[in-house]
Amino acid sequence: MSPPASGGIAVVDLVAGYDRPVVGPVSFRLAPGRVLGLSGPNGAGKSTLLAALVGGARVFAGCIESTAGLKIAFQGQHPPLARGLPLTGRELLGLAAAPSAGLPDWLMPVLDRRLDALSGGQRQFLHHWAAFMSPAQAVLLDEPTNNMDPLGVAELRKVIRARASSTAIALISHEREFLEAVCDEIVRVGGEAGLQ
């Protein structure tokens, strides 16, 4: 596999895990202009694979190549609740250098509330917005539709497609319809290749 394009990541025969390997070998290319989906059964190592891209899991074999100085925003399955920390939605966006302009109308009235006072879906969407609107060149999302109602999922689809032209995006989801709606390519992790 050739080196990644500007703002991209190339994963070549990657085997990753923690105390022992749990996923791989897996190969794919992540580049601006394309949205990559990762699918597969629970326990197949999808989350471990994304964690390896940000140094959160051990690489046993293969390699991860990225553009020098690549800025990556990673959003895990469960955004930190920050219980007891008086951090508002607006402050979260500020920390990520993400503007609030363009947020859906249903989120604007709650921006000055503490994150631990928001619903799970509101908090989830704000974390995704912060990742996408930050200076990151690559965004990795693990189960981004968790806690979201259909309105939130529809808005997230719009954001992903709008940002895809300038951002390398990889996401994990068990929701086939969501993957097919937003992804240009789907890699199955574990089991047979291809989305079943």
C-alpha positions as CSV (number, residue, x, y, z in Angstrom):
1,M,0.0,0.0,0.0
2,S,1.4,3.4,-0.9
3,P,1.9,6.2,1.7
4,P,-1.2,8.0,2.7
5,A,-2.3,11.1,1.0
6,S,-2.2,14.5,2.8
7,G,-4.4,14.2,5.9
8,G,-4.7,10.4,5.6
9,I,-4.0,7.1,7.3
10,A,-2.9,3.8,5.8
11,V,-3.4,0.7,7.8
12,V,-1.5,-2.3,6.5
13,D,-2.0,-5.9,7.8
14,L,-2.6,-4.5,11.3
15,V,-2.9,-6.9,14.2
16,A,-3.8,-5.0,17.4
17,G,-4.9,-5.6,21.0
18,Y,-3.9,-5.1,24.6
19,D,-2.4,-8.0,26.5
20,R,-2.9,-10.2,23.4
21,P,-4.0,-9.6,19.8
22,V,-7.8,-9.2,19.4
23,V,-8.2,-7.9,15.8
24,G,-6.5,-8.4,12.5
25,P,-4.9,-8.6,10.2
26,V,-6.8,-5.6,8.7
27,S,-5.9,-3.2,5.9
28,F,-7.6,-0.1,4.7
29,R,-6.9,3.5,3.7
30,L,-8.5,6.5,5.3
31,A,-8.4,9.7,3.3
32,P,-10.2,13.1,3.0
33,G,-13.1,12.8,0.7
34,R,-14.2,9.3,1.8
35,V,-16.0,7.9,4.8
36,L,-14.9,4.5,5.9
37,G,-17.3,2.3,7.9
38,L,-16.2,-0.6,10.2
39,S,-18.8,-3.3,10.8
40,G,-18.7,-6.7,12.4
41,P,-20.0,-8.6,15.4
42,N,-19.6,-7.6,19.0
43,G,-16.1,-8.6,20.2
44,A,-14.6,-8.6,16.7
45,G,-12.1,-5.8,17.7
46,K,-13.6,-2.8,15.9
47,S,-13.1,-0.4,18.9
48,T,-9.6,-1.8,19.5
49,L,-8.8,-1.0,15.8
50,L,-9.8,2.6,16.2
51,A,-8.0,2.8,19.6
52,A,-4.8,1.6,17.8
53,L,-5.0,4.5,15.4
54,V,-4.6,6.9,18.3
55,G,-2.1,4.9,20.3
56,G,-4.7,3.5,22.7
57,A,-4.1,-0.2,21.8
58,R,-0.9,-2.2,21.2
59,V,0.2,-3.0,17.6
60,F,1.4,-6.6,17.4
61,A,2.0,-6.7,13.7
62,G,1.5,-4.7,10.5
63,C,1.8,-0.9,10.5
64,I,-0.1,2.4,10.7
65,E,1.2,5.1,8.4
66,S,-0.1,8.7,8.6
67,T,0.7,12.1,7.3
68,A,3.3,13.8,9.5
69,G,1.6,16.0,12.1
70,L,-1.9,14.6,11.4
71,K,-4.5,15.9,13.9
72,I,-7.0,13.2,14.9
73,A,-10.2,13.7,16.8
74,F,-11.4,10.4,18.5
75,Q,-14.8,10.0,20.0
76,G,-15.4,6.8,21.9
77,Q,-18.7,5.0,22.4
78,H,-19.4,6.8,25.7
79,P,-18.4,10.5,25.8
80,P,-17.2,11.4,29.3
81,L,-20.1,12.6,31.4
82,A,-18.0,15.1,33.4
83,R,-20.4,14.6,36.3
84,G,-19.7,17.3,38.9
85,L,-17.5,19.3,36.5
86,P,-19.2,22.7,35.7
87,L,-18.4,22.4,32.0
88,T,-21.1,23.7,29.6
89,G,-21.7,22.7,26.0
90,R,-20.4,26.1,24.8
91,E,-17.2,25.6,26.9
92,L,-16.8,22.1,25.4
93,L,-16.9,23.6,21.9
94,G,-14.5,26.3,22.9
95,L,-12.0,23.7,24.2
96,A,-12.1,22.0,20.8
97,A,-11.9,25.3,18.9
98,A,-15.2,24.3,17.3
99,P,-17.7,27.1,16.4
100,S,-21.3,26.8,17.5
101,A,-22.5,28.4,14.2
102,G,-24.5,25.9,12.2
103,L,-25.5,23.7,15.2
104,P,-29.1,22.4,14.8
105,D,-31.8,24.7,16.3
106,W,-32.7,22.2,19.0
107,L,-29.2,22.4,20.5
108,M,-28.7,26.1,20.6
109,P,-30.9,26.7,23.6
110,V,-29.0,24.2,25.7
111,L,-25.4,25.3,24.9
112,D,-25.0,27.2,28.2
113,R,-26.2,24.2,30.3
114,R,-23.7,21.9,32.0
115,L,-22.9,18.8,30.1
116,D,-24.1,16.6,33.0
117,A,-27.5,18.3,32.7
118,L,-28.0,17.4,29.0
119,S,-29.7,14.3,27.6
120,G,-27.5,11.5,26.4
121,G,-28.4,12.4,22.8
122,Q,-27.7,16.1,23.2
123,R,-24.3,15.4,24.8
124,Q,-23.4,12.8,22.2
125,F,-24.2,15.2,19.3
126,L,-22.2,18.1,20.9
127,H,-19.2,15.8,21.3
128,H,-19.4,14.8,17.6
129,W,-19.9,18.4,16.6
130,A,-16.8,19.4,18.6
131,A,-14.8,16.6,16.8
132,F,-15.9,17.6,13.3
133,M,-15.6,21.3,13.7
134,S,-12.3,21.2,15.4
135,P,-9.0,21.6,13.5
136,A,-8.7,17.8,13.2
137,Q,-7.9,16.4,9.8
138,A,-9.2,12.9,10.7
139,V,-12.3,12.1,12.8
140,L,-12.8,8.6,14.3
141,L,-16.2,7.8,15.8
142,D,-17.1,4.7,17.7
143,E,-20.9,3.9,17.6
144,P,-21.8,7.6,17.0
145,T,-25.6,7.0,17.0
146,N,-25.6,5.8,20.6
147,N,-28.3,7.6,22.7
148,M,-29.5,9.5,19.7
149,D,-33.1,9.9,18.5
150,P,-34.0,9.8,14.8
151,L,-33.7,13.6,14.6
152,G,-30.2,13.5,16.0
153,V,-29.1,10.7,13.7
154,A,-30.5,12.6,10.6
155,E,-28.5,15.7,11.7
156,L,-25.3,13.6,12.2
157,R,-25.7,12.2,8.7
158,K,-25.7,15.7,7.3
159,V,-22.6,16.7,9.3
160,I,-20.7,13.6,8.2
161,R,-21.5,14.2,4.5
162,A,-20.7,17.9,4.8
163,R,-17.3,17.3,6.4
164,A,-16.3,14.3,4.3
165,S,-14.8,16.4,1.5
166,S,-12.1,17.9,3.8
167,T,-11.8,15.3,6.6
168,A,-10.8,11.7,6.7
169,I,-13.6,9.9,8.6
170,A,-13.9,6.4,10.0
171,L,-16.8,5.2,12.1
172,I,-18.1,2.0,13.7
173,S,-21.7,1.1,13.8
174,H,-24.0,-1.9,14.1
175,E,-26.7,0.0,12.2
176,R,-26.5,-1.2,8.6
177,E,-28.8,1.6,7.3
178,F,-26.7,4.3,8.9
179,L,-23.5,2.8,7.5
180,E,-24.9,2.5,4.0
181,A,-26.2,6.1,4.1
182,V,-23.0,7.8,5.1
183,C,-20.1,5.5,4.1
184,D,-18.2,5.3,0.8
185,E,-16.6,2.0,1.8
186,I,-17.4,-0.6,4.5
187,V,-14.8,-2.9,5.9
188,R,-16.0,-5.9,7.9
189,V,-13.9,-6.7,10.9
190,G,-14.0,-10.4,11.9
191,G,-15.9,-13.1,10.0
192,E,-16.4,-13.0,6.3
193,A,-15.5,-9.9,4.3
194,G,-18.3,-7.5,3.2
195,L,-21.4,-6.2,5.0
196,Q,-23.8,-9.0,5.6
